Amino acid sequence: MAEVILKNLKKVYPNSEPKKKKAKKGAAEPEKKINLQITDEGVVAVQEFNLHIADKEFIVLVGPSGCGKSTTLRMIAGLEDISGGELWIGDKLMNDVEPKDRNIAMVFQNYALYPHMTVYDNMAFSLKLKKAPKEEIDKRVREAAEILDITQYLERKPKALSGGQRQRVAIGRAIVRDPQVMLMDEPLSNLDAKLRNQMRAEIIKLRERINTTFIYVTHDQTEAMTLGDRIVIMRDGFIQQIGTPQEVFDHPSNLFVAGFIGMPRMNLFDAQLVKESGKYVVKVGGISVELSEDKQERLIANDVAEQEVVLGVRPEHIVLCADGIKGKVDVSEMMGSSVHLHITAEGKDVIVIVATNGAAANFPMGSEVNMTFGGNVAHVFGKESGKNLEW
């Protein structure tokens, strides 16, 4: 198998329209349209992408639509030309290597199966092209079918299979090749919620049974958090943060990551970061909360000054109390083991998760509540930069 190294990778789609006259001195720099940067070169889809993927690691690229994650995957696959930087698979530079010679396999969102072939022939097709011996083809196909529990479907055509079964066939067709790197581009997005959960578990099991490096693209943070050894969060063609699922959840590097990772989203308040008796304290909604020791140490190390900040607290970390930030309940959603309260407080829509512990929970619309939180779960972000001040 192989490690994958991406060094300062860049992708620019050239302008199809004639170049406009150069702007006069002092004019605005390259414009931004929606989430794509437009320059004289063209549309910049990915830039300054640096990532070292270890052998047999499972990496997930995650971000909103148009952030460049699928483009990055397609550059690794060889389906998109690389505009700048280097792509290494193992000890070989792959920038100009044909896709068929990269020893990779790709699983697409729409399965991409041959409708006129049986499941067996779909899985065997790439091996037949390589003129592999019939005995080896049969052995590999049946081993892959057993791993994916689709042996009973080998003589069927794709139209006779469900969406989940077709996706297993697509994965089987990829793993029979014994690739160095397995690329997966939103393979579960066409499935319903229950089947997605089941297939996530199947991919985790599959990962344990085949020795290959996985690079997986999704816009679904649940998939990213459950599947990845590390996740790469992208926005507008740039990497925002790389880390284990726990690291990016506990220590988001900026406001974008804080809002993107976590369900429901993190609550954000306008607050003041001040020092009292040498300790950092956040003030919001008439309450003061002293930050935990580890947060104190990191803020001191960064020599963070007193300032206005954006305070982030996750819904599961806010607790109701007798005296705290005052709010009014707008919506109460019963979720079984918990109630999700949508509360108007400090001019914001705040979400609080209250565990029911088997007891009836009654929060009528318009009822008043008080909230607080611990200093160990508070995140402070620069008002202007949006960066986590601890890091």
Phi, psi and chi 1 to 4 in degrees:
 res  aa     phi    psi   chi1   chi2   chi3   chi4
   1 MET       - -169.8  -60.0  -51.3  103.4      -
   2 ALA  -156.9  150.6      -      -      -      -
   3 GLU   -83.1  157.8   63.7  179.5    1.0      -
   4 VAL  -124.7  128.3  179.3      -      -      -
   5 ILE  -122.6  125.5  -59.0  170.6      -      -
   6 LEU  -113.1  116.9  -63.2   88.2      -      -
   7 LYS  -110.9  110.7  -68.9 -176.6 -178.5  176.2
   8 ASN    48.8   43.1 -149.8   23.9      -      -
   9 LEU   -66.4  142.8 -139.3   58.6      -      -
  10 LYS  -143.6  141.9 -176.9  177.4 -176.9 -179.0
  11 LYS  -132.8  123.1  177.0   61.5 -175.8  177.9
  12 VAL  -123.7  127.0 -179.9      -      -      -
  13 TYR   -92.5  115.7  -68.4  101.2      -      -
  14 PRO   -58.5  148.3  -19.9   30.8      -      -
  15 ASN   -63.5  136.5  -74.8  -38.1      -      -
  16 SER   -88.6  -22.5   51.9      -      -      -
  17 GLU   -87.0  156.2  -62.6  174.4   14.3      -
  18 PRO   -60.1  147.1  -14.0   23.4      -      -
  19 LYS   -64.2  137.7  -80.2 -170.6 -179.0  177.5
  20 LYS   -79.3  161.6  -66.5  179.7 -179.3  175.7
  21 LYS   -61.7  144.6  -72.8 -177.4 -177.8  176.1
  22 LYS   -60.9  139.9  -80.9 -167.2  176.5  177.4
  23 ALA   -69.3  150.9      -      -      -      -
  24 LYS   -68.0  161.3  -69.7  179.6 -178.3  175.0
  25 LYS   -58.5  136.8 -139.4  174.1 -176.0 -179.1
  26 GLY    89.6   -7.0      -      -      -      -
  27 ALA   -73.3  166.3      -      -      -      -
  28 ALA   -61.6  147.5      -      -      -      -
  29 GLU   -72.7 -178.8  -79.8  -62.2  -55.8      -
  30 PRO   -42.6  129.2  -27.2   30.0      -      -
  31 GLU   -72.6  161.8   62.3  170.5  -44.7      -
  32 LYS  -118.9  126.1  -90.7 -162.6  147.7 -168.4
  33 LYS  -114.9  121.1 -120.5 -178.3 -144.4 -178.8
  34 ILE    52.1 -108.5  -49.2  171.8      -      -
  35 ASN  -124.8   25.1   57.3   -4.7      -      -
  36 LEU  -117.3  135.8  -66.3  173.7      -      -
  37 GLN   -89.2  126.3 -170.6  178.3    1.4      -
  38 ILE  -102.5  123.7  -45.4  -63.9      -      -
  39 THR  -126.6  179.9   67.3      -      -      -
  40 ASP   -63.9  -29.2  -76.1  -17.2      -      -
  41 GLU   -68.0  -38.1  -75.3 -177.8   87.1      -
  42 GLY   149.2 -156.2      -      -      -      -
  43 VAL   -87.3  119.8  178.5      -      -      -
  44 VAL   -89.0  110.9 -178.0      -      -      -
  45 ALA   -93.4  -34.2      -      -      -      -
  46 VAL  -142.2  136.5  176.9      -      -      -
  47 GLN  -152.7  153.6   56.2 -173.2  -37.9      -
  48 GLU    51.0   44.6  -64.6  175.9   27.9      -
  49 PHE   -93.6  109.9 -166.5  102.0      -      -
  50 ASN  -121.9  124.7  -70.1  -74.8      -      -
  51 LEU  -156.0  133.4 -178.6   62.7      -      -
  52 HIS  -113.8  112.2 -171.5  149.6      -      -
  53 ILE  -102.2  120.7  -55.7  169.5      -      -
  54 ALA   -72.4  158.3      -      -      -      -
  55 ASP   -56.8  130.7 -176.5   25.6      -      -
  56 LYS    68.9   12.4  -59.9  177.7 -171.6  172.9
  57 GLU   -79.9  152.0 -171.2  174.7   14.2      -
  58 PHE  -109.3  108.0 -161.7  124.8      -      -
  59 ILE  -108.3  136.3  -76.3  -76.8      -      -
  60 VAL  -117.4  125.9  179.9      -      -      -
  61 LEU   -95.0  123.1  -52.0 -176.6      -      -
  62 VAL  -134.3  148.0   64.8      -      -      -
  63 GLY   167.5  172.5      -      -      -      -
  64 PRO   -69.9  166.6   25.2  -32.6      -      -
  65 SER   -56.2  137.1  -64.6      -      -      -
  66 GLY    84.2    9.9      -      -      -      -
  67 CYS   -84.7   -9.7   70.5      -      -      -
  68 GLY   104.6    3.4      -      -      -      -
  69 LYS   -68.7  -43.6   55.2 -169.5 -175.4  -63.2
  70 SER   -70.3  -35.2  -72.7      -      -      -
  71 THR   -61.5  -42.0  -58.4      -      -      -
  72 THR   -61.6  -44.2  -57.6      -      -      -
  73 LEU   -62.9  -40.7 -163.6   76.3      -      -
  74 ARG   -69.4  -28.9  -70.1  170.9   65.6   82.5
  75 MET   -67.7  -39.6  -76.7 -167.0  -77.4      -
  76 ILE   -63.9  -38.3  -62.6  169.3      -      -
  77 ALA   -74.1  -20.7      -      -      -      -
  78 GLY    92.3    7.6      -      -      -      -
  79 LEU   -84.2  -13.4  -56.5  176.6      -      -
  80 GLU  -128.6  138.6  -65.7  -80.8    1.9      -
  81 ASP   -68.7  148.2  -67.9  -28.0      -      -
  82 ILE   -91.4  122.4  -64.8  170.4      -      -
  83 SER   -79.4  -26.5  -54.8      -      -      -
  84 GLY  -166.5  156.7      -      -      -      -
  85 GLY    91.1 -173.0      -      -      -      -
  86 GLU  -130.6  143.4  -63.2  176.9   -3.7      -
  87 LEU  -120.5  120.3  166.0   67.2      -      -
  88 TRP  -115.7  131.4  -66.5   79.2      -      -
  89 ILE  -120.1  116.3  -61.9  178.4      -      -
  90 GLY    66.8 -131.4      -      -      -      -
  91 ASP  -106.0   22.0   56.4   -2.0      -      -
  92 LYS  -118.0  131.1 -170.8  172.6 -179.0 -175.9
  93 LEU   -74.2  124.8 -178.2   63.7      -      -
  94 MET  -107.1    2.7  -69.6  -70.5  176.8      -
  95 ASN   -48.6  -43.5  -73.2   43.9      -      -
  96 ASP  -112.4   15.3  -59.8  -45.0      -      -
  97 VAL   -84.3  135.5  175.3      -      -      -
  98 GLU   -62.3  147.1  -70.7  -66.0  -43.6      -
  99 PRO   -52.9  -39.6  -26.3   33.0      -      -
 100 LYS   -67.6  -18.4   64.7 -177.2  175.2   62.6
 101 ASP  -101.3    8.0  -60.5  -37.3      -      -
 102 ARG   -91.4   -7.3  -64.7 -169.4 -178.1 -163.2
 103 ASN    54.1   48.7 -165.9   12.9      -      -
 104 ILE  -123.4  162.9   57.6  168.8      -      -
 105 ALA  -132.1  147.6      -      -      -      -
 106 MET  -130.1  136.1 -171.3  158.4  177.8      -
 107 VAL  -111.2  124.0  179.0      -      -      -
 108 PHE   -95.9  164.5  -63.6   91.0      -      -
 109 GLN   -63.6  -37.2  177.4 -179.4  -14.7      -
 110 ASN  -100.8   22.8   60.9   -3.2      -      -
 111 TYR    71.5  -47.5  -40.0  132.5      -      -
 112 ALA    54.9   46.1      -      -      -      -
 113 LEU   -90.8  153.3  -59.8  175.0      -      -
 114 TYR   -79.7  116.0  -62.0  109.8      -      -
 115 PRO   -67.8  -25.3   21.9  -30.6      -      -
 116 HIS   -87.5   -5.4   62.0  -70.7      -      -
 117 MET  -103.0  153.2  -68.6 -175.1 -175.2      -
 118 THR   -72.7  168.1   63.3      -      -      -
 119 VAL   -56.7  -44.0  167.3      -      -      -
 120 TYR   -58.3  -47.9 -176.5   98.6      -      -
 121 ASP   -69.3  -35.0  -70.9  -25.6      -      -
 122 ASN   -60.1  -44.7  -96.8  -75.1      -      -
 123 MET   -71.7  -30.7  -68.6  172.0   66.2      -
 124 ALA   -86.7  -12.2      -      -      -      -
 125 PHE   -55.7  -49.2 -172.6   68.0      -      -
 126 SER   -65.1  -34.0   61.5      -      -      -
 127 LEU   -71.0  -34.6  -62.1  176.7      -      -
 128 LYS   -66.2  -38.1  -73.2  177.5  179.8  175.1
 129 LEU   -61.6  -34.1  -74.5 -179.5      -      -
 130 LYS   -81.4   -0.7  -71.6 -177.0  174.8  178.4
 131 LYS    59.1   40.0  -63.0 -174.1  167.9   51.5
 132 ALA   -69.7  150.4      -      -      -      -
 133 PRO   -59.5  146.2  -20.0   29.7      -      -
 134 LYS   -57.5  -39.9  -81.2 -172.6 -179.8  179.7
 135 GLU   -63.8  -40.3  -60.8   76.7   17.1      -
 136 GLU   -67.6  -41.4 -174.6 -173.6  -16.3      -
 137 ILE   -59.1  -49.1  -67.6  173.7      -      -
 138 ASP   -61.3  -41.8 -170.6   66.7      -      -
 139 LYS   -63.1  -47.4 -178.7  176.5  175.0 -125.7
 140 ARG   -66.0  -42.4  -75.1 -151.2 -155.3  172.0
 141 VAL   -63.5  -45.0  167.9      -      -      -
 142 ARG   -70.5  -34.2  -66.5 -168.7 -177.2  -80.1
 143 GLU   -64.2  -45.4  -80.4  177.8   -3.8      -
 144 ALA   -64.7  -40.3      -      -      -      -
 145 ALA   -63.4  -36.9      -      -      -      -
 146 GLU   -69.3  -42.7 -169.6  174.3  -24.2      -
 147 ILE   -58.2  -39.2  -72.0  170.4      -      -
 148 LEU   -95.9    1.7  -65.6  160.7      -      -
 149 ASP    58.6   47.2 -166.4   23.3      -      -
 150 ILE  -125.9   18.1   53.1  174.0      -      -
 151 THR   -55.7  -38.8  -55.8      -      -      -
 152 GLN   -70.1   -9.6   63.2  -88.2   39.2      -
 153 TYR  -106.9    6.7  -52.7  128.4      -      -
 154 LEU   -60.4  -29.2  -73.5  175.8      -      -
 155 GLU   -95.9    2.2  -62.5  -49.2  -45.9      -
 156 ARG   -87.2  160.3  -69.4 -168.0 -168.0  178.3
 157 LYS   -92.9  156.1  -60.5  -88.7 -179.0   74.0
 158 PRO   -53.9  -34.7  -29.2   35.7      -      -
 159 LYS   -65.1  -17.7   67.2 -180.0  179.7 -177.2
 160 ALA   -92.0    8.7      -      -      -      -
 161 LEU  -113.0  155.2  -57.2  177.3      -      -
 162 SER   -77.6  171.5   68.7      -      -      -
 163 GLY   -59.4  -43.1      -      -      -      -
 164 GLY   -65.0  -38.4      -      -      -      -
 165 GLN   -68.1  -39.7  -70.3  161.6   -9.1      -
 166 ARG   -62.8  -39.6  -70.9 -179.2 -160.3  179.3
 167 GLN   -66.2  -35.9 -164.8   54.1  -83.2      -
 168 ARG   -63.3  -38.8  -71.2 -180.0 -168.6 -144.1
 169 VAL   -63.8  -43.0  175.2      -      -      -
 170 ALA   -61.2  -40.6      -      -      -      -
 171 ILE   -67.4  -41.0  -66.9  169.6      -      -
 172 GLY   -61.0  -41.6      -      -      -      -
 173 ARG   -61.6  -31.9 -177.0 -180.0   57.2 -173.2
 174 ALA   -75.9  -43.1      -      -      -      -
 175 ILE   -77.0  -19.8   65.9  176.7      -      -
 176 VAL   -63.7  -22.2  -65.7      -      -      -
 177 ARG   -78.2   -9.4  -62.5  178.2   53.7 -165.9
 178 ASP    51.2   57.9 -167.6   23.1      -      -
 179 PRO   -75.5  158.0   30.3  -34.6      -      -
 180 GLN   -68.7  -37.8  -72.9 -171.6   95.2      -
 181 VAL  -134.6  133.4 -176.8      -      -      -
 182 MET  -106.7  120.5  174.2   84.8   84.3      -
 183 LEU  -105.2  133.7  -52.4  178.5      -      -
 184 MET  -131.4  118.2  -54.7 -177.8   98.7      -
 185 ASP  -106.2   96.8 -169.4    4.7      -      -
 186 GLU    44.8   54.1  -54.2 -145.6   29.1      -
 187 PRO   -68.5  -16.7   26.8  -34.6      -      -
 188 LEU  -107.2    1.9  -50.5 -175.9      -      -
 189 SER   -70.1  -19.6   59.4      -      -      -
 190 ASN   -87.9   -1.8  -74.0  -13.4      -      -
 191 LEU   -97.5  156.3  -52.7  178.7      -      -
 192 ASP   -74.4  168.4   62.0   50.1      -      -
 193 ALA   -57.7  -44.8      -      -      -      -
 194 LYS   -64.6  -42.4 -175.5  178.7  177.6 -175.7
 195 LEU   -69.2  -34.7 -155.5   46.5      -      -
 196 ARG   -61.0  -44.1  -86.8 -154.9  -55.4  -86.0
 197 ASN   -59.9  -43.1  -70.3  -17.0      -      -
 198 GLN   -65.3  -44.7 -174.6 -176.7  -27.2      -
 199 MET   -69.7  -31.2  -76.9  -58.9  -64.0      -
 200 ARG   -59.4  -45.1  -86.1 -154.6  -49.5  -90.2
 201 ALA   -62.9  -38.5      -      -      -      -
 202 GLU   -64.9  -39.2  -66.0  -64.6  -27.7      -
 203 ILE   -67.3  -37.3  -70.3  171.7      -      -
 204 ILE   -62.5  -43.1  -68.4  168.0      -      -
 205 LYS   -65.5  -42.5  -71.6 -179.2 -160.5  168.8
 206 LEU   -59.1  -42.3  172.6   67.6      -      -
 207 ARG   -58.0  -34.8 -174.1  -93.0  174.5   94.7
 208 GLU   -72.8  -23.0  -62.9  -58.2  -41.7      -
 209 ARG   -97.9  -18.8  -64.6 -170.6   66.9  172.8
 210 ILE  -120.8  138.6   64.6  171.6      -      -
 211 ASN   -92.4   87.4  -68.1  -38.8      -      -
 212 THR  -149.3  164.6 -168.1      -      -      -
 213 THR   -90.0  130.4  -55.8      -      -      -
 214 PHE  -108.0  134.4  -79.7   80.0      -      -
 215 ILE  -126.3  117.9  -54.1  174.8      -      -
 216 TYR  -123.1  131.2 -172.3  105.4      -      -
 217 VAL  -109.9  134.4  158.5      -      -      -
 218 THR  -155.8  157.6 -177.4      -      -      -
 219 HIS  -103.1   -1.6   64.1  -88.4      -      -
 220 ASP   -94.2  112.0 -176.1  -26.4      -      -
 221 GLN   -66.4  -26.0   57.3  149.3  -52.7      -
 222 THR   -63.9  -43.9  -54.9      -      -      -
 223 GLU   -61.0  -44.1  -76.1  178.2   32.7      -
 224 ALA   -60.7  -46.3      -      -      -      -
 225 MET   -69.4  -34.1  -62.8  -71.0  -80.2      -
 226 THR   -87.1  -26.1   52.8      -      -      -
 227 LEU   -97.6  -36.9  -69.6  171.9      -      -
 228 GLY   -81.5  139.6      -      -      -      -
 229 ASP   -67.3  -43.5  -66.1  -30.3      -      -
 230 ARG  -134.8  152.4  -73.0 -172.7  -62.9  156.2
 231 ILE  -121.7  145.8   60.5  179.8      -      -
 232 VAL  -114.2  112.9 -180.0      -      -      -
 233 ILE   -95.1  125.7  -59.1  158.4      -      -
 234 MET  -117.5  152.0  -64.6 -176.7   66.6      -
 235 ARG  -154.6  129.7 -177.8 -168.7 -171.2 -166.5
 236 ASP    52.6   37.6  -62.5  -12.3      -      -
 237 GLY    84.3   -4.7      -      -      -      -
 238 PHE  -110.2  149.6  -73.4   97.6      -      -
 239 ILE   -76.7  128.6  -67.4  174.0      -      -
 240 GLN   -93.2  -37.9  -60.4  -64.7  -56.8      -
 241 GLN  -164.9  145.1 -172.0  170.5   -1.8      -
 242 ILE  -125.0  132.5  -57.5  170.8      -      -
 243 GLY   179.1  175.3      -      -      -      -
 244 THR   -68.1  159.1   66.3      -      -      -
 245 PRO   -53.2  -40.3  -29.5   36.6      -      -
 246 GLN   -67.0  -39.5 -161.6   66.2   53.2      -
 247 GLU   -62.5  -46.0  -76.8  169.8   -6.2      -
 248 VAL   -73.1  -25.8  -62.3      -      -      -
 249 PHE   -74.0  -45.1 -176.7   83.5      -      -
 250 ASP   -78.7  -31.3  -69.1  -19.2      -      -
 251 HIS  -133.8   66.2  -51.3  -64.7      -      -
 252 PRO   -62.1  136.4   21.4  -30.5      -      -
 253 SER   -77.7  -22.4   63.5      -      -      -
 254 ASN  -156.0  178.4   57.6   37.9      -      -
 255 LEU   -64.2  -33.6  -78.6  169.9      -      -
 256 PHE   -63.6  -48.3  172.9   76.5      -      -
 257 VAL   -63.8  -40.5  176.4      -      -      -
 258 ALA   -59.6  -40.4      -      -      -      -
 259 GLY   -80.0  -25.6      -      -      -      -
 260 PHE   -84.6  -39.4 -170.5   80.3      -      -
 261 ILE   -95.3  127.4  -63.6  -64.5      -      -
 262 GLY   116.8  135.7      -      -      -      -
 263 MET  -138.1  117.3 -171.9   65.5   68.7      -
 264 PRO   -65.6  169.3  -16.0   29.7      -      -
 265 ARG   -63.3  161.7   58.2  171.6  177.3   72.4
 266 MET   -68.5  140.5 -178.0 -177.7  -77.8      -
 267 ASN   -79.5  138.7  -63.3  -57.2      -      -
 268 LEU  -123.4  131.5  -59.2  173.5      -      -
 269 PHE  -125.1  150.4  -58.5   89.9      -      -
 270 ASP   -80.1  127.9  -66.2  -37.7      -      -
 271 ALA  -145.6  174.5      -      -      -      -
 272 GLN  -115.8  134.0  -69.4  -82.4  -16.7      -
 273 LEU  -103.0  117.3  179.5   68.5      -      -
 274 VAL  -130.8  168.7  -60.6      -      -      -
 275 LYS  -111.9  129.2  -87.2 -170.0  170.5 -178.7
 276 GLU  -129.6  120.2  -67.5 -178.7   -4.8      -
 277 SER    54.2   39.4  -55.0      -      -      -
 278 GLY    79.7    3.6      -      -      -      -
 279 LYS  -113.3  143.9  -62.7  -76.8 -170.9  179.4
 280 TYR   -76.8  132.5  -76.3  101.1      -      -
 281 VAL  -133.3  139.7  171.8      -      -      -
 282 VAL  -102.5  136.7  -75.6      -      -      -
 283 LYS  -116.4  125.2  -69.6  178.1  173.8  -75.1
 284 VAL  -154.3  137.7   58.7      -      -      -
 285 GLY    56.0   31.4      -      -      -      -
 286 GLY    84.2    2.1      -      -      -      -
 287 ILE  -117.2  156.6   67.5  168.6      -      -
 288 SER  -121.3  130.3  -61.7      -      -      -
 289 VAL  -125.9  121.0  176.4      -      -      -
 290 GLU   -77.9  131.9 -174.9  179.4  -56.5      -
 291 LEU   -73.0  155.8  -61.8  179.4      -      -
 292 SER   -68.5  165.1   59.6      -      -      -
 293 GLU   -59.7  -43.6  -78.7  -55.4  -45.3      -
 294 ASP   -64.9  -35.8   58.7  -33.1      -      -
 295 LYS   -70.1  -39.1  -69.2  179.9  178.8  -69.6
 296 GLN   -56.2  -47.4  -61.3  -78.3  -10.5      -
 297 GLU   -60.5  -43.9  -72.0  170.5   11.4      -
 298 ARG   -69.2  -39.0  -72.1 -168.1  -75.8  -93.3
 299 LEU   -67.2  -38.3  -68.3  171.5      -      -
 300 ILE   -64.7  -43.7  -70.4  167.3      -      -
 301 ALA   -60.4  -33.7      -      -      -      -
 302 ASN   -89.6    1.4  -71.2  -22.1      -      -
 303 ASP    51.7   48.5 -165.1   22.9      -      -
 304 VAL   -74.4  129.6  175.0      -      -      -
 305 ALA   -85.8  161.4      -      -      -      -
 306 GLU   -61.7  137.4  -66.5 -175.7  -37.2      -
 307 GLN  -168.7  168.5   59.2 -174.0  -76.2      -
 308 GLU   -75.7  136.4  -70.8 -171.7   -0.6      -
 309 VAL  -135.0  167.5  -65.6      -      -      -
 310 VAL   -99.7  121.3  176.9      -      -      -
 311 LEU   -96.3  129.1  167.0   69.3      -      -
 312 GLY  -113.2  130.7      -      -      -      -
 313 VAL  -139.1  128.5 -172.6      -      -      -
 314 ARG   -72.4  149.5  -63.1 -158.0  179.2  -84.8
 315 PRO   -54.7  -35.6  -26.1   34.4      -      -
 316 GLU   -76.2  -10.0   54.0  -91.2   40.2      -
 317 HIS  -101.7   -4.0  -64.8  152.4      -      -
 318 ILE   -90.6  136.1  -66.5 -178.9      -      -
 319 VAL  -121.9  146.0  -67.2      -      -      -
 320 LEU   -80.3  145.6  -59.6 -176.0      -      -
 321 CYS  -149.7  179.4   60.0      -      -      -
 322 ALA   -78.3  -33.1      -      -      -      -
 323 ASP  -144.3  116.5 -172.6   26.0      -      -
 324 GLY  -169.8 -147.0      -      -      -      -
 325 ILE   -68.9  124.4  -57.0  168.5      -      -
 326 LYS   -84.5  140.4  -60.9 -169.7 -176.7  -38.9
 327 GLY  -151.6  168.8      -      -      -      -
 328 LYS  -126.0  131.7 -170.0  173.1  -77.0 -171.3
 329 VAL   -71.9  125.8  175.1      -      -      -
 330 ASP   -97.4  -45.3  -67.3  -33.7      -      -
 331 VAL  -141.1  140.6  177.5      -      -      -
 332 SER  -122.3  116.4  174.7      -      -      -
 333 GLU  -107.7  114.2  -61.8  176.1  -44.9      -
 334 MET   -78.8  120.1  169.7   51.3   69.4      -
 335 MET  -112.3   14.7  -51.4  -63.4  -74.9      -
 336 GLY    95.8  -87.8      -      -      -      -
 337 SER   -81.3   -9.2   60.3      -      -      -
 338 SER  -150.3  165.6   64.3      -      -      -
 339 VAL  -118.5  130.6  176.1      -      -      -
 340 HIS   -96.6  114.9  -70.2 -161.3      -      -
 341 LEU  -100.1  127.6  -61.0  179.8      -      -
 342 HIS   -98.5  116.4  -68.8 -103.6      -      -
 343 ILE  -124.3  135.7  -60.8  167.6      -      -
 344 THR   -88.0  117.6  -61.3      -      -      -
 345 ALA  -148.0  135.8      -      -      -      -
 346 GLU    54.3   33.3  -64.7  -64.7  -59.7      -
 347 GLY    73.8   12.2      -      -      -      -
 348 LYS  -120.6  158.7  -52.1  -83.3 -173.7 -178.3
 349 ASP   -89.9  110.0  177.7   29.1      -      -
 350 VAL  -106.3  135.6  178.2      -      -      -
 351 ILE  -107.5  130.1  -58.6  173.4      -      -
 352 VAL  -125.5  132.2  179.5      -      -      -
 353 ILE  -100.9  119.3  -62.7  176.8      -      -
 354 VAL  -112.5  118.4 -179.1      -      -      -
 355 ALA   -68.8  136.0      -      -      -      -
 356 THR   -88.4  -26.4   59.2      -      -      -
 357 ASN    50.9   37.2  -62.4  -40.6      -      -
 358 GLY    81.2   -4.5      -      -      -      -
 359 ALA   -97.1  156.9      -      -      -      -
 360 ALA   -69.2  135.9      -      -      -      -
 361 ALA  -119.4  121.2      -      -      -      -
 362 ASN  -122.5  110.7 -173.6   28.5      -      -
 363 PHE  -130.0   81.8  -63.8   95.2      -      -
 364 PRO   -63.8  152.2   15.3  -22.0      -      -
 365 MET   -57.4  133.1 -172.5 -177.0  -64.3      -
 366 GLY    91.8   -8.5      -      -      -      -
 367 SER   -70.9  148.2   57.6      -      -      -
 368 GLU   -95.5  139.9  -66.0 -174.9   -9.1      -
 369 VAL  -135.0  163.8  -66.8      -      -      -
 370 ASN  -123.8  142.5  -71.7  -78.7      -      -
 371 MET  -131.2  152.8  -56.6  166.9  -74.4      -
 372 THR  -149.8 -177.9 -170.5      -      -      -
 373 PHE  -158.6  162.5   54.0   90.2      -      -
 374 GLY   -87.9  155.3      -      -      -      -
 375 GLY   -69.9  -13.1      -      -      -      -
 376 ASN   -85.2  -12.5   59.8  -35.8      -      -
 377 VAL  -114.6    8.5  -66.7      -      -      -
 378 ALA   -90.5  134.8      -      -      -      -
 379 HIS  -115.6  131.2  -56.0  -88.6      -      -
 380 VAL  -113.3  127.2  -74.1      -      -      -
 381 PHE  -120.0  143.5  -58.0   94.0      -      -
 382 GLY   -61.4  136.7      -      -      -      -
 383 LYS   -64.8  -39.8 -165.9  116.5 -178.6  175.2
 384 GLU   -87.7  -49.7  -62.7  -62.5  -37.7      -
 385 SER   -76.6  -29.2   67.8      -      -      -
 386 GLY    76.5    2.5      -      -      -      -
 387 LYS   -85.4  148.5  -69.4 -178.8  179.4  175.8
 388 ASN   -67.7  120.9 -168.3  -35.5      -      -
 389 LEU   -70.7  -14.8  -61.5  177.5      -      -
 390 GLU   -76.5  -24.6  -67.7  179.8   49.9      -
 391 TRP  -116.8      -  -51.5   95.4      -      -
